[in-house]
Structures are given as C-alpha cells and as structure tokens.
Amino acid sequence: MSFLILQLTNVSLYLTAISSSNCPRLGSLCRVQVRLKANNDEAENVACEKTGEKLPAQPDPFTAELTESGTTPFVRCKDSVLQVPLGDWTTLRLGDGQCDITEACLEGMRAGEKCEIQLSPLETGPDAAVPHPSDESLPFFATVELQAFTPGKESWEMSPGEKWEWVKSHKDTGGVRFRSEDLWGAADSYSKAMKLVITLCNHIRDVAKKGWEYEAEEQREATLETLYPSAEELNKMKADLHSNLSLCQLKLNQPERAKANAAKATQLEPGCAKAWYRLGKACQIVNELEEAKQAFRKLLELQPEMPAALKALKDIASREKATNAQLGLRLSKMFS
C-alpha cells in the first residue's frame, strides 16, 4: 500500500460534495477510495465526467457486505495528510477519526458520489512547531469516492449511554495520538469528545427538568445511574478535555486558545493542578504576566514547593525586572 507522506500540520480544505440527508453519520461503515491527482486540470476533467450522473438514493447494495467485513486495518501516520492508503478501497467507521480530512468529506457525501479536494499549506511562520513544507509539493488535488455505507446516527439520535461510550473512545484516542506526537490528531479527538459531552450535559439537564415521562418506555424502570454518567463524571470529563486541548494547543503554538481552554478547565475543576500550570504557561507566552503569576500561585497552593511553578515565578520576576530596567532607561533618556 502506498501512502502520501507530507510534512504538514494543517491544511485548507475545499469540498465540492453536496450535502444530503442520505449521508454517512456517526458510526457508519464507509467503503471509500482516495486517489491522488497530478494537477487541477485532471481534477476538473473528472468533475466534468461526473456531471449528469444519477446518484443512488440509498447506500445499497453493499451494506450487508460492509457489515460482515468490518473496518480495514491501517496505521495512521501523523505526517500523512489524507491518512488512508491511496488507490485502495478502504472500509472505515465514521467518527473514529482515523483519517480526519477524508471523514470531513464523507459527512456530506452520498453513496456513489465523488468529492474533489484541494489541499494547501497554511502559513505557519518561522516559529512554527513543525517545519514548513516545500512549495513544490503543494497544492495538490485528490478525489474521495464513497461506494457504500451502513446506517449511523446523529448525536441527537443516540442514547446517553452511546454518547458516553463515544466520548470515552475519542478521549482515549486523543491520548494515544498525543503520546505518538500526533498533536493535530489528538486535538481533533479531544474536540470531538467535547462536542458530545456538551450535548450529553444538555440532555441530562433537560431530563432532570422534564422528568422520566419524556424517556422511552423501556427506560422508565431503569435508574439514573445505569443510564447516565454522574454529574461529577461529566464535570471531570469536561475539565480533562479542556486541559488536554490546552496542552495540545500550547505545543502547537496556539497560546490564546490554550489559555481559554485551561481557564475553562480550572473553572470546572479548581483542584486540577495540570490545568493551572497550563494556564500559567499560556499567560506567560501572551505576556499576561500578572495572570500567569496568579495561576502559578494557585498551583503552589495545590502542590506546595512544586519545582516547575517555583521556576516559572522566578522567570516571571526576572522578566518583569528586565522590563522595568528597560523602561527606566528610556525614561532617563527622555528627561536627561
């Protein structure tokens, strides 16, 4: 199997697939083929050939075959843009996040449809965490073809238990990707988990207000504990996801986003030492030194004599001293 390997951390994505109600949803098994194109002219030719095609309204006749075969195992590579073996028919489950860009295409496609995509690098600057790719290899063009898919579910169609399982799966996947230094992939997994956690929190809040008469008949005899995670579990999960996102964003040189997520984590779980540390580091980077000091002092309340917090406060003090010295020097020149 051949893989497209490019040193990229982010891409611009242009889709021509048309959204439809007959599209894959979360959990759908999708039979897909991704092919690389030499240039835009070739992409336009394929698009012209597609014009007038009658697309099947349903994902048959391959649904039964997909259900029996399951997903195609392949190794995700953090340096690969499309994340799937090129030219091969691959079966993947929508929502697993194994191939982020390909999944983004599939969400708006119907069985038998092709999606033309153009990928270009985003400007990352000289201080980027990952080297900038050479201009010779980009932009490039590819087609994603969806042969068939099995039914899936929108988040609002899922039971709370199903949502919770997806949340835990996304969080675990994020951890695996982070440990393998797949930072963009980890952040994507944590973000997907966060979206489901939010809908789960809203659902549980609505059920608490309306009462059990709004639940399905077969669930009426069940207890709250067997159907839902506890409020404490949800709160901790949200805090962990915000904190983990903050860490990814720090390493991806996104301090403002890291600061926002770390702040949310400390609000949800004030005793989370990691979140306070990440908040302090993000504030340091954006030169909000007073906020950084507050975060590190809070961290020391939780973990007294923590070396990293003490060192950070010392660094801030040295930085403030240097800034004040420079300011004093400029003022003395102005009035001399």
LUMMAR-359166 format. One record per residue (C-alpha): residue number from 1; residue in three letters; chain; x, y, z. Coordinates in nm, 2 decimals, always signed. Layout:
# LUMMAR-359166
seq: NUM	type: ALA	mol: A	x: X	y: Y	z: Z
...
This chain:
# LUMMAR-359166
seq: 1	type: MET	mol: A	x: +0.00	y: +0.00	z: +0.00
seq: 2	type: SER	mol: A	x: +0.13	y: +0.34	z: -0.09
seq: 3	type: PHE	mol: A	x: +0.08	y: +0.64	z: +0.14
seq: 4	type: LEU	mol: A	x: +0.10	y: +1.01	z: +0.07
seq: 5	type: ILE	mol: A	x: +0.36	y: +1.14	z: +0.31
seq: 6	type: LEU	mol: A	x: +0.39	y: +1.52	z: +0.35
seq: 7	type: GLN	mol: A	x: +0.54	y: +1.73	z: +0.63
seq: 8	type: LEU	mol: A	x: +0.22	y: +1.92	z: +0.72
seq: 9	type: THR	mol: A	x: +0.04	y: +2.02	z: +1.03
seq: 10	type: ASN	mol: A	x: -0.27	y: +2.18	z: +0.89
seq: 11	type: VAL	mol: A	x: -0.44	y: +2.22	z: +0.55
seq: 12	type: SER	mol: A	x: -0.70	y: +2.43	z: +0.37
seq: 13	type: LEU	mol: A	x: -0.98	y: +2.21	z: +0.25
seq: 14	type: TYR	mol: A	x: -1.22	y: +2.28	z: -0.04
seq: 15	type: LEU	mol: A	x: -1.51	y: +2.05	z: -0.09
seq: 16	type: THR	mol: A	x: -1.75	y: +2.01	z: -0.39
seq: 17	type: ALA	mol: A	x: -1.96	y: +1.73	z: -0.25
seq: 18	type: ILE	mol: A	x: -2.33	y: +1.82	z: -0.20
seq: 19	type: SER	mol: A	x: -2.48	y: +1.77	z: +0.14
seq: 20	type: SER	mol: A	x: -2.77	y: +1.52	z: +0.16
seq: 21	type: SER	mol: A	x: -2.99	y: +1.35	z: +0.42
seq: 22	type: ASN	mol: A	x: -2.87	y: +1.02	z: +0.28
seq: 23	type: CYS	mol: A	x: -2.52	y: +1.07	z: +0.41
seq: 24	type: PRO	mol: A	x: -2.30	y: +0.87	z: +0.65
seq: 25	type: ARG	mol: A	x: -2.34	y: +0.95	z: +1.01
seq: 26	type: LEU	mol: A	x: -2.15	y: +0.88	z: +1.33
seq: 27	type: GLY	mol: A	x: -2.07	y: +0.51	z: +1.34
seq: 28	type: SER	mol: A	x: -2.14	y: +0.44	z: +0.97
seq: 29	type: LEU	mol: A	x: -1.91	y: +0.19	z: +0.80
seq: 30	type: CYS	mol: A	x: -1.79	y: +0.36	z: +0.48
seq: 31	type: ARG	mol: A	x: -1.64	y: +0.19	z: +0.17
seq: 32	type: VAL	mol: A	x: -1.41	y: +0.46	z: +0.03
seq: 33	type: GLN	mol: A	x: -1.13	y: +0.51	z: -0.22
seq: 34	type: VAL	mol: A	x: -0.89	y: +0.80	z: -0.22
seq: 35	type: ARG	mol: A	x: -0.68	y: +0.88	z: -0.53
seq: 36	type: LEU	mol: A	x: -0.42	y: +1.15	z: -0.58
seq: 37	type: LYS	mol: A	x: -0.44	y: +1.37	z: -0.88
seq: 38	type: ALA	mol: A	x: -0.15	y: +1.52	z: -1.07
seq: 39	type: ASN	mol: A	x: -0.30	y: +1.87	z: -1.12
seq: 40	type: ASN	mol: A	x: -0.61	y: +2.08	z: -1.11
seq: 41	type: ASP	mol: A	x: -0.69	y: +2.02	z: -1.48
seq: 42	type: GLU	mol: A	x: -0.72	y: +1.65	z: -1.42
seq: 43	type: ALA	mol: A	x: -0.95	y: +1.72	z: -1.12
seq: 44	type: GLU	mol: A	x: -1.17	y: +1.94	z: -1.34
seq: 45	type: ASN	mol: A	x: -1.19	y: +1.67	z: -1.60
seq: 46	type: VAL	mol: A	x: -1.31	y: +1.42	z: -1.35
seq: 47	type: ALA	mol: A	x: -1.57	y: +1.67	z: -1.22
seq: 48	type: CYS	mol: A	x: -1.70	y: +1.72	z: -1.58
seq: 49	type: GLU	mol: A	x: -1.73	y: +1.35	z: -1.63
seq: 50	type: LYS	mol: A	x: -1.94	y: +1.33	z: -1.31
seq: 51	type: THR	mol: A	x: -2.19	y: +1.59	z: -1.44
seq: 52	type: GLY	mol: A	x: -2.53	y: +1.43	z: -1.50
seq: 53	type: GLU	mol: A	x: -2.46	y: +1.11	z: -1.31
seq: 54	type: LYS	mol: A	x: -2.76	y: +0.97	z: -1.14
seq: 55	type: LEU	mol: A	x: -2.66	y: +0.91	z: -0.78
seq: 56	type: PRO	mol: A	x: -2.82	y: +0.62	z: -0.59
seq: 57	type: ALA	mol: A	x: -3.06	y: +0.74	z: -0.31
seq: 58	type: GLN	mol: A	x: -2.97	y: +0.46	z: -0.08
seq: 59	type: PRO	mol: A	x: -2.64	y: +0.30	z: +0.03
seq: 60	type: ASP	mol: A	x: -2.73	y: -0.04	z: -0.11
seq: 61	type: PRO	mol: A	x: -2.64	y: -0.30	z: -0.24
seq: 62	type: PHE	mol: A	x: -2.31	y: -0.33	z: -0.05
seq: 63	type: THR	mol: A	x: -2.45	y: -0.27	z: +0.31
seq: 64	type: ALA	mol: A	x: -2.46	y: -0.63	z: +0.41
seq: 65	type: GLU	mol: A	x: -2.11	y: -0.69	z: +0.27
seq: 66	type: LEU	mol: A	x: -1.98	y: -0.39	z: +0.47
seq: 67	type: THR	mol: A	x: -2.14	y: -0.51	z: +0.79
seq: 68	type: GLU	mol: A	x: -1.98	y: -0.85	z: +0.76
seq: 69	type: SER	mol: A	x: -1.63	y: -0.73	z: +0.66
seq: 70	type: GLY	mol: A	x: -1.58	y: -0.46	z: +0.92
seq: 71	type: THR	mol: A	x: -1.32	y: -0.19	z: +0.90
seq: 72	type: THR	mol: A	x: -0.99	y: -0.21	z: +0.71
seq: 73	type: PRO	mol: A	x: -0.69	y: -0.20	z: +0.95
seq: 74	type: PHE	mol: A	x: -0.42	y: +0.05	z: +0.86
seq: 75	type: VAL	mol: A	x: -0.17	y: +0.25	z: +1.05
seq: 76	type: ARG	mol: A	x: -0.24	y: +0.63	z: +1.10
seq: 77	type: CYS	mol: A	x: +0.07	y: +0.83	z: +1.02
seq: 78	type: LYS	mol: A	x: +0.09	y: +1.18	z: +1.17
seq: 79	type: ASP	mol: A	x: +0.28	y: +1.31	z: +0.87
seq: 80	type: SER	mol: A	x: +0.02	y: +1.19	z: +0.62
seq: 81	type: VAL	mol: A	x: -0.24	y: +1.44	z: +0.50
seq: 82	type: LEU	mol: A	x: -0.52	y: +1.21	z: +0.38
seq: 83	type: GLN	mol: A	x: -0.44	y: +0.93	z: +0.62
seq: 84	type: VAL	mol: A	x: -0.56	y: +0.64	z: +0.41
seq: 85	type: PRO	mol: A	x: -0.39	y: +0.40	z: +0.16
seq: 86	type: LEU	mol: A	x: -0.41	y: +0.57	z: -0.18
seq: 87	type: GLY	mol: A	x: -0.58	y: +0.39	z: -0.46
seq: 88	type: ASP	mol: A	x: -0.72	y: +0.11	z: -0.24
seq: 89	type: TRP	mol: A	x: -1.08	y: +0.05	z: -0.14
seq: 90	type: THR	mol: A	x: -1.08	y: +0.10	z: +0.24
seq: 91	type: THR	mol: A	x: -1.36	y: +0.05	z: +0.49
seq: 92	type: LEU	mol: A	x: -1.36	y: +0.29	z: +0.78
seq: 93	type: ARG	mol: A	x: -1.60	y: +0.39	z: +1.05
seq: 94	type: LEU	mol: A	x: -1.71	y: +0.75	z: +1.05
seq: 95	type: GLY	mol: A	x: -1.63	y: +0.91	z: +1.38
seq: 96	type: ASP	mol: A	x: -1.32	y: +0.71	z: +1.47
seq: 97	type: GLY	mol: A	x: -1.11	y: +1.00	z: +1.34
seq: 98	type: GLN	mol: A	x: -0.86	y: +0.77	z: +1.18
seq: 99	type: CYS	mol: A	x: -0.84	y: +1.00	z: +0.88
seq: 100	type: ASP	mol: A	x: -0.97	y: +1.34	z: +0.96
seq: 101	type: ILE	mol: A	x: -0.99	y: +1.51	z: +0.62
seq: 102	type: THR	mol: A	x: -1.14	y: +1.20	z: +0.45
seq: 103	type: GLU	mol: A	x: -1.41	y: +1.18	z: +0.72
seq: 104	type: ALA	mol: A	x: -1.49	y: +1.55	z: +0.67
seq: 105	type: CYS	mol: A	x: -1.56	y: +1.48	z: +0.30
seq: 106	type: LEU	mol: A	x: -1.77	y: +1.17	z: +0.38
seq: 107	type: GLU	mol: A	x: -2.00	y: +1.36	z: +0.62
seq: 108	type: GLY	mol: A	x: -2.15	y: +1.55	z: +0.31
seq: 109	type: MET	mol: A	x: -2.15	y: +1.27	z: +0.05
seq: 110	type: ARG	mol: A	x: -2.39	y: +1.01	z: -0.08
seq: 111	type: ALA	mol: A	x: -2.33	y: +0.66	z: -0.19
seq: 112	type: GLY	mol: A	x: -2.18	y: +0.66	z: -0.54
seq: 113	type: GLU	mol: A	x: -2.06	y: +1.02	z: -0.51
seq: 114	type: LYS	mol: A	x: -1.71	y: +1.16	z: -0.56
seq: 115	type: CYS	mol: A	x: -1.56	y: +1.46	z: -0.38
seq: 116	type: GLU	mol: A	x: -1.29	y: +1.67	z: -0.53
seq: 117	type: ILE	mol: A	x: -1.05	y: +1.83	z: -0.27
seq: 118	type: GLN	mol: A	x: -0.76	y: +2.07	z: -0.29
seq: 119	type: LEU	mol: A	x: -0.51	y: +2.09	z: -0.01
seq: 120	type: SER	mol: A	x: -0.28	y: +2.38	z: +0.05
seq: 121	type: PRO	mol: A	x: -0.05	y: +2.45	z: +0.35
seq: 122	type: LEU	mol: A	x: -0.14	y: +2.73	z: +0.59
seq: 123	type: GLU	mol: A	x: +0.14	y: +2.98	z: +0.66
seq: 124	type: THR	mol: A	x: +0.29	y: +2.88	z: +0.99
seq: 125	type: GLY	mol: A	x: +0.58	y: +3.13	z: +1.02
seq: 126	type: PRO	mol: A	x: +0.94	y: +3.08	z: +1.12
seq: 127	type: ASP	mol: A	x: +0.85	y: +3.00	z: +1.48
seq: 128	type: ALA	mol: A	x: +0.61	y: +2.72	z: +1.40
seq: 129	type: ALA	mol: A	x: +0.63	y: +2.39	z: +1.59
seq: 130	type: VAL	mol: A	x: +0.66	y: +2.19	z: +1.27
seq: 131	type: PRO	mol: A	x: +0.88	y: +2.28	z: +0.97
seq: 132	type: HIS	mol: A	x: +0.70	y: +2.44	z: +0.67
seq: 133	type: PRO	mol: A	x: +0.67	y: +2.21	z: +0.37
seq: 134	type: SER	mol: A	x: +0.83	y: +2.30	z: +0.04
seq: 135	type: ASP	mol: A	x: +0.62	y: +2.49	z: -0.21
seq: 136	type: GLU	mol: A	x: +0.70	y: +2.23	z: -0.49
seq: 137	type: SER	mol: A	x: +0.47	y: +1.96	z: -0.35
seq: 138	type: LEU	mol: A	x: +0.16	y: +2.18	z: -0.29
seq: 139	type: PRO	mol: A	x: -0.12	y: +2.25	z: -0.35
seq: 140	type: PHE	mol: A	x: -0.23	y: +1.91	z: -0.47
seq: 141	type: PHE	mol: A	x: -0.56	y: +1.75	z: -0.56
seq: 142	type: ALA	mol: A	x: -0.74	y: +1.43	z: -0.48
seq: 143	type: THR	mol: A	x: -1.07	y: +1.26	z: -0.52
seq: 144	type: VAL	mol: A	x: -1.26	y: +1.08	z: -0.25
seq: 145	type: GLU	mol: A	x: -1.52	y: +0.82	z: -0.37
seq: 146	type: LEU	mol: A	x: -1.78	y: +0.68	z: -0.15
seq: 147	type: GLN	mol: A	x: -1.91	y: +0.34	z: -0.28
seq: 148	type: ALA	mol: A	x: -2.14	y: +0.25	z: +0.00
seq: 149	type: PHE	mol: A	x: -2.21	y: +0.29	z: +0.37
seq: 150	type: THR	mol: A	x: -2.41	y: +0.14	z: +0.66
seq: 151	type: PRO	mol: A	x: -2.66	y: +0.34	z: +0.87
seq: 152	type: GLY	mol: A	x: -2.52	y: +0.55	z: +1.15
seq: 153	type: LYS	mol: A	x: -2.67	y: +0.80	z: +1.40
seq: 154	type: GLU	mol: A	x: -2.67	y: +1.18	z: +1.45
seq: 155	type: SER	mol: A	x: -2.58	y: +1.28	z: +1.81
seq: 156	type: TRP	mol: A	x: -2.94	y: +1.37	z: +1.89
seq: 157	type: GLU	mol: A	x: -3.05	y: +1.01	z: +1.79
seq: 158	type: MET	mol: A	x: -2.81	y: +0.85	z: +2.03
seq: 159	type: SER	mol: A	x: -2.89	y: +0.73	z: +2.38
seq: 160	type: PRO	mol: A	x: -2.69	y: +0.89	z: +2.66
seq: 161	type: GLY	mol: A	x: -2.50	y: +0.56	z: +2.70
seq: 162	type: GLU	mol: A	x: -2.40	y: +0.56	z: +2.34
seq: 163	type: LYS	mol: A	x: -2.28	y: +0.92	z: +2.36
seq: 164	type: TRP	mol: A	x: -2.08	y: +0.84	z: +2.67
seq: 165	type: GLU	mol: A	x: -1.90	y: +0.55	z: +2.50
seq: 166	type: TRP	mol: A	x: -1.81	y: +0.77	z: +2.20
seq: 167	type: VAL	mol: A	x: -1.68	y: +1.04	z: +2.44
seq: 168	type: LYS	mol: A	x: -1.45	y: +0.79	z: +2.62
seq: 169	type: SER	mol: A	x: -1.34	y: +0.64	z: +2.29
seq: 170	type: HIS	mol: A	x: -1.24	y: +0.98	z: +2.15
seq: 171	type: LYS	mol: A	x: -1.06	y: +1.08	z: +2.47
seq: 172	type: ASP	mol: A	x: -0.86	y: +0.75	z: +2.47
seq: 173	type: THR	mol: A	x: -0.78	y: +0.80	z: +2.10
seq: 174	type: GLY	mol: A	x: -0.66	y: +1.15	z: +2.18
seq: 175	type: GLY	mol: A	x: -0.43	y: +1.02	z: +2.45
seq: 176	type: VAL	mol: A	x: -0.28	y: +0.76	z: +2.21
seq: 177	type: ARG	mol: A	x: -0.22	y: +1.02	z: +1.94
seq: 178	type: PHE	mol: A	x: -0.07	y: +1.27	z: +2.18
seq: 179	type: ARG	mol: A	x: +0.18	y: +1.01	z: +2.31
seq: 180	type: SER	mol: A	x: +0.28	y: +0.94	z: +1.95
seq: 181	type: GLU	mol: A	x: +0.33	y: +1.32	z: +1.89
seq: 182	type: ASP	mol: A	x: +0.03	y: +1.34	z: +1.66
seq: 183	type: LEU	mol: A	x: -0.07	y: +1.67	z: +1.81
seq: 184	type: TRP	mol: A	x: -0.33	y: +1.78	z: +1.54
seq: 185	type: GLY	mol: A	x: -0.49	y: +1.44	z: +1.56
seq: 186	type: ALA	mol: A	x: -0.50	y: +1.45	z: +1.94
seq: 187	type: ALA	mol: A	x: -0.66	y: +1.79	z: +1.94
seq: 188	type: ASP	mol: A	x: -0.92	y: +1.67	z: +1.69
seq: 189	type: SER	mol: A	x: -1.01	y: +1.37	z: +1.90
seq: 190	type: TYR	mol: A	x: -1.05	y: +1.58	z: +2.22
seq: 191	type: SER	mol: A	x: -1.26	y: +1.83	z: +2.03
seq: 192	type: LYS	mol: A	x: -1.50	y: +1.56	z: +1.90
seq: 193	type: ALA	mol: A	x: -1.53	y: +1.43	z: +2.26
seq: 194	type: MET	mol: A	x: -1.61	y: +1.78	z: +2.38
seq: 195	type: LYS	mol: A	x: -1.89	y: +1.83	z: +2.13
seq: 196	type: LEU	mol: A	x: -2.06	y: +1.51	z: +2.25
seq: 197	type: VAL	mol: A	x: -2.01	y: +1.59	z: +2.62
seq: 198	type: ILE	mol: A	x: -2.18	y: +1.92	z: +2.57
seq: 199	type: THR	mol: A	x: -2.49	y: +1.75	z: +2.41
seq: 200	type: LEU	mol: A	x: -2.49	y: +1.49	z: +2.68
seq: 201	type: CYS	mol: A	x: -2.48	y: +1.76	z: +2.95
seq: 202	type: ASN	mol: A	x: -2.77	y: +1.94	z: +2.78
seq: 203	type: HIS	mol: A	x: -2.97	y: +1.62	z: +2.75
seq: 204	type: ILE	mol: A	x: -2.92	y: +1.52	z: +3.12
seq: 205	type: ARG	mol: A	x: -3.02	y: +1.87	z: +3.22
seq: 206	type: ASP	mol: A	x: -3.34	y: +1.86	z: +3.02
seq: 207	type: VAL	mol: A	x: -3.43	y: +1.51	z: +3.15
seq: 208	type: ALA	mol: A	x: -3.38	y: +1.64	z: +3.51
seq: 209	type: LYS	mol: A	x: -3.62	y: +1.92	z: +3.44
seq: 210	type: LYS	mol: A	x: -3.89	y: +1.74	z: +3.25
seq: 211	type: GLY	mol: A	x: -3.89	y: +1.41	z: +3.44
seq: 212	type: TRP	mol: A	x: -3.88	y: +1.05	z: +3.33
seq: 213	type: GLU	mol: A	x: -4.21	y: +1.06	z: +3.14
seq: 214	type: TYR	mol: A	x: -4.02	y: +1.20	z: +2.84
seq: 215	type: GLU	mol: A	x: -3.79	y: +0.90	z: +2.82
seq: 216	type: ALA	mol: A	x: -3.86	y: +0.59	z: +2.61
seq: 217	type: GLU	mol: A	x: -4.09	y: +0.33	z: +2.76
seq: 218	type: GLU	mol: A	x: -3.82	y: +0.07	z: +2.80
seq: 219	type: GLN	mol: A	x: -3.61	y: +0.31	z: +3.01
seq: 220	type: ARG	mol: A	x: -3.87	y: +0.41	z: +3.26
seq: 221	type: GLU	mol: A	x: -3.79	y: +0.14	z: +3.51
seq: 222	type: ALA	mol: A	x: -3.41	y: +0.20	z: +3.49
seq: 223	type: THR	mol: A	x: -3.23	y: +0.41	z: +3.74
seq: 224	type: LEU	mol: A	x: -3.04	y: +0.74	z: +3.67
seq: 225	type: GLU	mol: A	x: -2.71	y: +0.57	z: +3.75
seq: 226	type: THR	mol: A	x: -2.75	y: +0.29	z: +3.49
seq: 227	type: LEU	mol: A	x: -2.84	y: +0.53	z: +3.21
seq: 228	type: TYR	mol: A	x: -2.62	y: +0.83	z: +3.26
seq: 229	type: PRO	mol: A	x: -2.27	y: +0.92	z: +3.39
seq: 230	type: SER	mol: A	x: -2.29	y: +1.11	z: +3.71
seq: 231	type: ALA	mol: A	x: -2.27	y: +1.49	z: +3.72
seq: 232	type: GLU	mol: A	x: -1.93	y: +1.45	z: +3.88
seq: 233	type: GLU	mol: A	x: -1.81	y: +1.22	z: +3.60
seq: 234	type: LEU	mol: A	x: -1.93	y: +1.47	z: +3.33
seq: 235	type: ASN	mol: A	x: -1.77	y: +1.76	z: +3.51
seq: 236	type: LYS	mol: A	x: -1.44	y: +1.59	z: +3.54
seq: 237	type: MET	mol: A	x: -1.45	y: +1.47	z: +3.18
seq: 238	type: LYS	mol: A	x: -1.51	y: +1.83	z: +3.05
seq: 239	type: ALA	mol: A	x: -1.23	y: +1.96	z: +3.27
seq: 240	type: ASP	mol: A	x: -0.99	y: +1.69	z: +3.14
seq: 241	type: LEU	mol: A	x: -1.08	y: +1.75	z: +2.78
seq: 242	type: HIS	mol: A	x: -1.03	y: +2.13	z: +2.82
seq: 243	type: SER	mol: A	x: -0.70	y: +2.07	z: +2.99
seq: 244	type: ASN	mol: A	x: -0.58	y: +1.82	z: +2.73
seq: 245	type: LEU	mol: A	x: -0.68	y: +2.05	z: +2.45
seq: 246	type: SER	mol: A	x: -0.49	y: +2.33	z: +2.62
seq: 247	type: LEU	mol: A	x: -0.17	y: +2.11	z: +2.63
seq: 248	type: CYS	mol: A	x: -0.20	y: +2.03	z: +2.26
seq: 249	type: GLN	mol: A	x: -0.25	y: +2.40	z: +2.17
seq: 250	type: LEU	mol: A	x: +0.05	y: +2.50	z: +2.37
seq: 251	type: LYS	mol: A	x: +0.26	y: +2.26	z: +2.18
seq: 252	type: LEU	mol: A	x: +0.11	y: +2.37	z: +1.85
seq: 253	type: ASN	mol: A	x: +0.20	y: +2.74	z: +1.93
seq: 254	type: GLN	mol: A	x: -0.17	y: +2.84	z: +1.99
seq: 255	type: PRO	mol: A	x: -0.13	y: +3.02	z: +2.33
seq: 256	type: GLU	mol: A	x: -0.46	y: +3.21	z: +2.31
seq: 257	type: ARG	mol: A	x: -0.66	y: +2.90	z: +2.25
seq: 258	type: ALA	mol: A	x: -0.46	y: +2.72	z: +2.51
seq: 259	type: LYS	mol: A	x: -0.53	y: +2.99	z: +2.77
seq: 260	type: ALA	mol: A	x: -0.91	y: +2.98	z: +2.70
seq: 261	type: ASN	mol: A	x: -0.92	y: +2.60	z: +2.74
seq: 262	type: ALA	mol: A	x: -0.71	y: +2.59	z: +3.05
seq: 263	type: ALA	mol: A	x: -0.92	y: +2.87	z: +3.21
seq: 264	type: LYS	mol: A	x: -1.23	y: +2.66	z: +3.15
seq: 265	type: ALA	mol: A	x: -1.07	y: +2.36	z: +3.30
seq: 266	type: THR	mol: A	x: -0.98	y: +2.55	z: +3.62
seq: 267	type: GLN	mol: A	x: -1.34	y: +2.68	z: +3.64
seq: 268	type: LEU	mol: A	x: -1.48	y: +2.32	z: +3.61
seq: 269	type: GLU	mol: A	x: -1.22	y: +2.16	z: +3.84
seq: 270	type: PRO	mol: A	x: -1.04	y: +2.42	z: +4.06
seq: 271	type: GLY	mol: A	x: -0.83	y: +2.14	z: +4.21
seq: 272	type: CYS	mol: A	x: -0.67	y: +2.04	z: +3.87
seq: 273	type: ALA	mol: A	x: -0.30	y: +2.12	z: +3.91
seq: 274	type: LYS	mol: A	x: -0.23	y: +2.05	z: +3.54
seq: 275	type: ALA	mol: A	x: -0.48	y: +2.30	z: +3.42
seq: 276	type: TRP	mol: A	x: -0.34	y: +2.58	z: +3.64
seq: 277	type: TYR	mol: A	x: +0.01	y: +2.51	z: +3.52
seq: 278	type: ARG	mol: A	x: -0.11	y: +2.52	z: +3.15
seq: 279	type: LEU	mol: A	x: -0.30	y: +2.84	z: +3.22
seq: 280	type: GLY	mol: A	x: +0.01	y: +2.99	z: +3.37
seq: 281	type: LYS	mol: A	x: +0.23	y: +2.89	z: +3.07
seq: 282	type: ALA	mol: A	x: -0.02	y: +3.02	z: +2.82
seq: 283	type: CYS	mol: A	x: -0.04	y: +3.36	z: +3.00
seq: 284	type: GLN	mol: A	x: +0.33	y: +3.37	z: +3.01
seq: 285	type: ILE	mol: A	x: +0.35	y: +3.33	z: +2.63
seq: 286	type: VAL	mol: A	x: +0.10	y: +3.60	z: +2.56
seq: 287	type: ASN	mol: A	x: +0.28	y: +3.83	z: +2.80
seq: 288	type: GLU	mol: A	x: -0.01	y: +3.84	z: +3.06
seq: 289	type: LEU	mol: A	x: +0.24	y: +3.81	z: +3.35
seq: 290	type: GLU	mol: A	x: +0.00	y: +3.91	z: +3.63
seq: 291	type: GLU	mol: A	x: -0.25	y: +3.64	z: +3.53
seq: 292	type: ALA	mol: A	x: +0.04	y: +3.40	z: +3.49
seq: 293	type: LYS	mol: A	x: +0.16	y: +3.47	z: +3.85
seq: 294	type: GLN	mol: A	x: -0.19	y: +3.41	z: +3.98
seq: 295	type: ALA	mol: A	x: -0.21	y: +3.08	z: +3.81
seq: 296	type: PHE	mol: A	x: +0.13	y: +2.96	z: +3.94
seq: 297	type: ARG	mol: A	x: +0.05	y: +3.08	z: +4.29
seq: 298	type: LYS	mol: A	x: -0.28	y: +2.88	z: +4.28
seq: 299	type: LEU	mol: A	x: -0.08	y: +2.58	z: +4.16
seq: 300	type: LEU	mol: A	x: +0.15	y: +2.62	z: +4.46
seq: 301	type: GLU	mol: A	x: -0.15	y: +2.62	z: +4.69
seq: 302	type: LEU	mol: A	x: -0.24	y: +2.28	z: +4.55
seq: 303	type: GLN	mol: A	x: +0.11	y: +2.14	z: +4.53
seq: 304	type: PRO	mol: A	x: +0.35	y: +2.34	z: +4.76
seq: 305	type: GLU	mol: A	x: +0.71	y: +2.36	z: +4.66
seq: 306	type: MET	mol: A	x: +0.64	y: +2.23	z: +4.31
seq: 307	type: PRO	mol: A	x: +0.96	y: +2.30	z: +4.12
seq: 308	type: ALA	mol: A	x: +0.80	y: +2.39	z: +3.78
seq: 309	type: ALA	mol: A	x: +0.58	y: +2.65	z: +3.95
seq: 310	type: LEU	mol: A	x: +0.86	y: +2.80	z: +4.15
seq: 311	type: LYS	mol: A	x: +1.08	y: +2.82	z: +3.84
seq: 312	type: ALA	mol: A	x: +0.80	y: +2.98	z: +3.64
seq: 313	type: LEU	mol: A	x: +0.75	y: +3.25	z: +3.91
seq: 314	type: LYS	mol: A	x: +1.12	y: +3.31	z: +3.92
seq: 315	type: ASP	mol: A	x: +1.13	y: +3.35	z: +3.54
seq: 316	type: ILE	mol: A	x: +0.84	y: +3.60	z: +3.55
seq: 317	type: ALA	mol: A	x: +1.01	y: +3.80	z: +3.82
seq: 318	type: SER	mol: A	x: +1.33	y: +3.82	z: +3.62
seq: 319	type: ARG	mol: A	x: +1.13	y: +3.92	z: +3.31
seq: 320	type: GLU	mol: A	x: +0.95	y: +4.19	z: +3.50
seq: 321	type: LYS	mol: A	x: +1.28	y: +4.32	z: +3.64
seq: 322	type: ALA	mol: A	x: +1.43	y: +4.34	z: +3.29
seq: 323	type: THR	mol: A	x: +1.13	y: +4.52	z: +3.16
seq: 324	type: ASN	mol: A	x: +1.13	y: +4.77	z: +3.44
seq: 325	type: ALA	mol: A	x: +1.50	y: +4.83	z: +3.39
seq: 326	type: GLN	mol: A	x: +1.45	y: +4.90	z: +3.02
seq: 327	type: LEU	mol: A	x: +1.16	y: +5.13	z: +3.09
seq: 328	type: GLY	mol: A	x: +1.37	y: +5.32	z: +3.35
seq: 329	type: LEU	mol: A	x: +1.65	y: +5.36	z: +3.10
seq: 330	type: ARG	mol: A	x: +1.41	y: +5.50	z: +2.83
seq: 331	type: LEU	mol: A	x: +1.26	y: +5.74	z: +3.08
seq: 332	type: SER	mol: A	x: +1.60	y: +5.86	z: +3.20
seq: 333	type: LYS	mol: A	x: +1.70	y: +5.94	z: +2.83
seq: 334	type: MET	mol: A	x: +1.38	y: +6.13	z: +2.78
seq: 335	type: PHE	mol: A	x: +1.44	y: +6.36	z: +3.07
seq: 336	type: SER	mol: A	x: +1.82	y: +6.39	z: +3.05
